[in-house]
């Protein structure tokens, strides 16, 4: 099964999304919500048939809404992604620019998490450098954001930095997050 990159919806896009998928013939078949210290997450699954579905996520951690398309046919996935992008999604370059131009640590960390959410299908050097820079930052908020970004886009290249935080971090909450991310990497064979 093929899947698209996660597409972060702009505000206008998040309002237009339910109307668009209904017009395209998708039907909502599932909805779940979780509550957590990071703000919680709700997901809704929309599908036309067993070969094409969209998962819509409202994520409290990244404070954004995003969709990901799953399907058996590249053309169907691509056409659906194109239709959704027309209602308003952030491009990868926009996400990187927002991260680079952020002045405050809180804003910068939020934008870094969004860079992880909306990562390109194939990671480039700038993407990797942003996350590694955060994982090695002296700012606890940036290390934590780096961990979350690395959890959305797991790469073997990030594991040594995640593992280092899991072993040496003094902030217990960040240490626990690093341990969870490291465990996920091990489960995927990315250590």
Beta strands, then each sheet from edge to edge (+ up, - down):
strand 1: 2-3
strand 2: 7-8
strand 3: 27-34
strand 4: 41-49
strand 5: 52-59
strand 6: 64-71
sheet 1: 1+ 6- 2+
sheet 2: 1+ 6- 5+ 4- 3+
end
